[in-house]
């Protein structure tokens, strides 16, 4: 999502700004060469100026839409990167616990760190931008995830902006798309499960479910 959107935005914004400057120059030449106070002074020039101003207004709106879209996507990137880092650290932690004999205290220290990781993931999954929850769909006034990882937002909602004439781009991702893998793994609930089995020192369970952690990380990296 991130690289593709940036590339597409840039492919539109550069020619739009170039076109905006060209339209400004044409408008200035028309106004400088003709004294057009009211349309009847020079109907042809007045019509051209009116058309140019309409094109300028649309171009400026596209540029504004793209700038706002880039800001929103940047906020989402920050949240997704935070979740990715949390999963990477979880993976490191679990592999470390499985690498050798651990005392009960070692397991508890790891479980405490996982508590902090889960809290961090929840904060990122419930991240806001300008007072609205990023991953809640149209229900952006309420946090999309509860403490157990249940998704409370809307599914399938698409925010689209017009970035060129007839060109629209989706600039959101709903929380269930982000935090539930194609295989049905709820990432927050999975982390809670890992935390509980770490606290119990259950190395066999952790070993058997490492693939869930790998799949979850792959899923986040794809967003």
FENTAVEN-V660517 format. One record per residue. N is the residue number from 1. BURIAL is I if it has 24 or more other C-alpha atoms within 12 Angstrom, else O. Layout:
n: {N & N}
burial: {BURIAL & BURIAL}
//
This chain:
n: {1 & 2 & 3 & 4 & 5 & 6 & 7 & 8 & 9 & 10 & 11 & 12 & 13 & 14 & 15 & 16 & 17 & 18 & 19 & 20 & 21 & 22 & 23 & 24 & 25 & 26 & 27 & 28 & 29 & 30 & 31 & 32 & 33 & 34 & 35 & 36 & 37 & 38 & 39 & 40 & 41 & 42 & 43 & 44 & 45 & 46 & 47 & 48 & 49 & 50 & 51 & 52 & 53 & 54 & 55 & 56 & 57 & 58 & 59 & 60 & 61 & 62 & 63 & 64 & 65 & 66 & 67 & 68 & 69 & 70 & 71 & 72 & 73 & 74 & 75 & 76 & 77 & 78 & 79 & 80 & 81 & 82 & 83 & 84 & 85 & 86 & 87 & 88 & 89 & 90 & 91 & 92 & 93 & 94 & 95 & 96 & 97 & 98 & 99 & 100 & 101 & 102 & 103 & 104 & 105 & 106 & 107 & 108 & 109 & 110 & 111 & 112 & 113 & 114 & 115 & 116 & 117 & 118 & 119 & 120 & 121 & 122 & 123 & 124 & 125 & 126 & 127 & 128 & 129 & 130 & 131 & 132 & 133 & 134 & 135 & 136 & 137 & 138 & 139 & 140 & 141 & 142 & 143 & 144 & 145 & 146 & 147 & 148 & 149 & 150 & 151 & 152 & 153 & 154 & 155 & 156 & 157 & 158 & 159 & 160 & 161 & 162 & 163 & 164 & 165 & 166 & 167 & 168 & 169 & 170 & 171 & 172 & 173 & 174 & 175 & 176 & 177 & 178 & 179 & 180 & 181 & 182 & 183 & 184 & 185 & 186 & 187 & 188 & 189 & 190 & 191 & 192 & 193 & 194 & 195 & 196 & 197 & 198 & 199 & 200 & 201 & 202 & 203 & 204 & 205 & 206 & 207 & 208 & 209 & 210 & 211 & 212 & 213 & 214 & 215 & 216 & 217 & 218 & 219 & 220 & 221 & 222 & 223}
burial: {I & I & O & O & I & O & O & I & I & O & O & I & I & O & O & I & I & O & I & I & O & O & I & O & O & O & I & O & O & I & I & O & O & O & O & O & O & O & O & O & O & O & O & O & I & O & O & O & I & O & O & I & I & O & I & I & O & I & I & I & O & I & I & O & I & I & I & O & I & I & O & I & I & I & I & I & I & I & I & I & I & I & I & I & O & I & I & I & I & I & I & O & I & I & O & O & I & I & O & O & O & O & O & O & O & O & I & O & O & I & I & O & I & I & I & O & I & I & I & I & I & I & I & I & I & I & I & I & I & O & O & O & I & I & I & I & I & I & I & I & O & O & I & I & I & O & O & O & I & I & I & I & I & I & I & O & O & O & I & O & I & I & I & I & O & O & O & O & I & I & I & I & I & I & I & I & I & I & I & I & I & O & O & O & I & I & I & I & I & I & I & I & I & I & I & I & I & I & I & O & I & I & I & O & O & I & O & O & I & I & O & I & I & I & I & I & I & I & I & I & I & O & I}
//
